[in-house]
């Protein structure tokens, strides 16, 4: 009877060990699934955080773009004004003041990473930085080349804020 009692007890312990192992295996699988879910959620969070940081930097970097676009016609007017002929002392002083103002303006643009695009006649037309205002037949000039420049363009850190206004050869 004592042997039977010991055998029954051993059998109970073996069953309990089997049940505990099965429970441990289930809990391990559950833990692994939760760990995987956590790692994925954490990776998604890190990716979102990086993307938002990048978007924030881009927004800050290009926040001035609208304001700068509105200043470009003023720059054009100053450049046009600096091209007139000065024939008397007053006109020469006025032209000097316009030139100094134009230099200040251009230095401010450089300080803010704005680069002037001033294509040459005969350059290849590039729709990313040139805006075709018209197409014309030009003798001796291959097609898709700049035939005339009407207005300069400007880049803000490799981003076109105003395309050059050009005539393109057919």
C-alpha positions as CSV (number, residue, x, y, z in Angstrom):
1,X,0.0,0.0,0.0
2,X,2.8,2.3,0.7
3,X,4.3,1.5,-2.6
4,X,1.0,2.2,-4.3
5,X,0.8,5.5,-2.5
6,X,4.3,6.4,-3.6
7,X,3.6,5.4,-7.2
8,X,0.4,7.4,-7.2
9,X,2.2,10.4,-5.8
10,X,5.0,10.1,-8.3
11,X,2.4,9.8,-11.1
12,X,0.7,13.0,-9.8
13,X,4.1,14.8,-9.7
14,X,4.9,13.6,-13.3
15,X,1.4,14.8,-14.5
16,X,2.0,18.1,-12.7
17,X,5.4,18.4,-14.3
18,X,3.9,17.7,-17.7
19,X,1.2,20.3,-17.1
20,X,3.7,22.9,-15.9
21,X,6.0,22.2,-18.9
22,X,3.0,22.7,-21.2
23,X,2.0,25.8,-19.4
24,X,5.6,27.1,-19.6
25,X,5.7,26.4,-23.3
26,X,2.4,28.2,-23.8
27,X,3.6,31.2,-21.7
28,X,6.9,31.2,-23.6
29,X,5.0,31.3,-26.9
30,X,2.7,34.1,-25.6
31,X,5.8,36.0,-24.3
32,X,7.5,35.6,-27.7
33,X,4.4,36.9,-29.5
34,X,4.1,39.9,-27.2
35,X,7.8,40.6,-27.5
36,X,7.5,40.5,-31.3
37,X,4.5,42.8,-31.2
38,X,6.3,45.2,-28.8
39,X,9.4,45.2,-31.0
40,X,7.3,45.9,-34.1
41,X,5.4,48.7,-32.4
42,X,8.6,50.2,-31.1
43,X,10.2,50.1,-34.6
44,X,7.0,51.7,-36.1
45,X,7.2,54.4,-33.4
46,X,10.9,55.1,-34.1
47,X,10.2,55.3,-37.9
48,X,7.3,57.7,-37.3
49,X,9.5,59.7,-34.9
50,X,12.3,59.9,-37.6
51,X,9.8,60.8,-40.3
52,X,8.2,63.6,-38.2
53,X,11.7,65.0,-37.3
54,X,12.6,65.0,-41.0
55,X,9.3,66.7,-42.0
56,X,9.8,69.2,-39.2
57,X,13.3,70.0,-40.5
58,X,12.1,70.3,-44.0
59,X,9.2,72.6,-42.9
60,X,11.6,74.8,-41.0
61,X,14.1,74.8,-43.9
62,X,11.5,75.8,-46.5
63,X,9.3,78.0,-44.3
64,X,10.6,81.1,-45.9
65,X,9.9,79.9,-49.4
66,X,6.6,81.8,-49.8
67,X,8.1,85.0,-48.5
68,X,11.1,84.7,-50.7
69,X,8.9,84.1,-53.8
70,X,7.2,87.4,-53.1
71,X,10.5,89.2,-52.8
72,X,11.7,88.0,-56.2
73,X,9.7,90.6,-58.2
74,X,11.3,93.3,-56.1
75,X,14.7,91.9,-57.0
76,X,13.7,91.9,-60.7
77,X,12.7,95.5,-60.4
78,X,16.0,96.5,-58.8
79,X,17.9,94.7,-61.5
80,X,15.9,96.4,-64.2
81,X,16.4,99.8,-62.5
82,X,20.2,99.2,-62.3
83,X,20.3,98.8,-66.1
84,X,19.3,102.4,-67.0
85,X,21.8,104.9,-68.4
86,X,23.0,107.6,-65.9
87,X,23.8,110.8,-67.7
88,X,23.8,113.4,-64.9
89,X,25.1,113.5,-61.4
90,X,21.8,112.8,-59.7
91,X,21.1,109.8,-62.0
92,X,24.6,108.5,-61.2
93,X,24.0,108.7,-57.4
94,X,20.6,107.1,-57.8
95,X,22.1,104.3,-59.9
96,X,24.8,103.8,-57.2
97,X,22.2,103.6,-54.5
98,X,20.2,101.0,-56.5
99,X,23.4,99.0,-57.1
100,X,24.2,99.0,-53.4
101,X,20.7,97.9,-52.5
102,X,20.8,95.2,-55.2
103,X,24.1,93.9,-53.7
104,X,22.6,93.8,-50.2
105,X,19.6,92.0,-51.5
106,X,21.8,89.4,-53.3
107,X,24.0,88.9,-50.2
108,X,20.9,88.3,-48.1
109,X,19.7,85.7,-50.6
110,X,23.1,83.9,-50.5
111,X,23.0,84.0,-46.7
112,X,19.7,82.1,-46.9
113,X,21.1,79.5,-49.4
114,X,19.2,80.9,-52.4
115,X,21.1,80.5,-55.6
116,X,20.5,82.3,-58.9
117,X,19.8,80.2,-62.0
118,X,21.0,82.2,-65.0
119,X,21.1,79.9,-68.0
120,X,23.1,80.7,-71.2
121,X,21.7,80.7,-74.7
122,X,22.3,77.3,-76.2
123,X,22.0,75.5,-72.8
124,X,19.9,72.3,-72.8
125,X,16.3,72.9,-71.7
126,X,15.6,71.4,-68.2
127,X,11.9,71.4,-67.2
128,X,13.0,71.1,-63.5
129,X,14.6,74.6,-63.5
130,X,13.3,76.2,-66.8
131,X,9.8,77.3,-67.7
132,X,9.2,77.5,-71.5
133,X,7.4,80.7,-72.2
134,X,7.5,80.1,-75.9
135,X,9.0,77.9,-78.6
136,X,10.8,79.4,-81.6
137,X,12.6,78.3,-84.7
138,X,16.2,79.4,-84.5
139,X,18.5,78.7,-87.5
140,X,21.5,76.6,-86.6
141,X,20.3,75.7,-83.1
142,X,19.2,72.2,-82.2
143,X,15.8,71.6,-80.7
144,X,15.2,71.8,-76.9
145,X,17.9,74.4,-76.3
146,X,17.4,77.8,-74.7
147,X,17.0,80.5,-77.4
148,X,16.3,83.4,-75.1
149,X,16.2,84.1,-71.3
150,X,13.3,86.4,-70.1
151,X,13.8,86.0,-66.3
152,X,16.3,84.4,-64.0
153,X,15.3,81.5,-61.8
154,X,16.2,80.7,-58.2
155,X,16.9,77.6,-56.1
156,X,16.5,77.3,-52.4
157,X,18.8,74.4,-51.3
158,X,18.3,72.4,-54.6
159,X,14.6,73.2,-54.7
160,X,13.3,75.4,-57.5
161,X,11.4,78.4,-56.0
162,X,11.2,80.1,-59.4
163,X,12.0,78.5,-62.7
164,X,13.9,80.5,-65.4
165,X,11.5,81.9,-67.9
166,X,13.0,81.0,-71.3
167,X,12.3,80.6,-75.0
168,X,13.1,77.1,-76.3
169,X,14.2,76.2,-79.8
170,X,12.0,73.8,-81.8
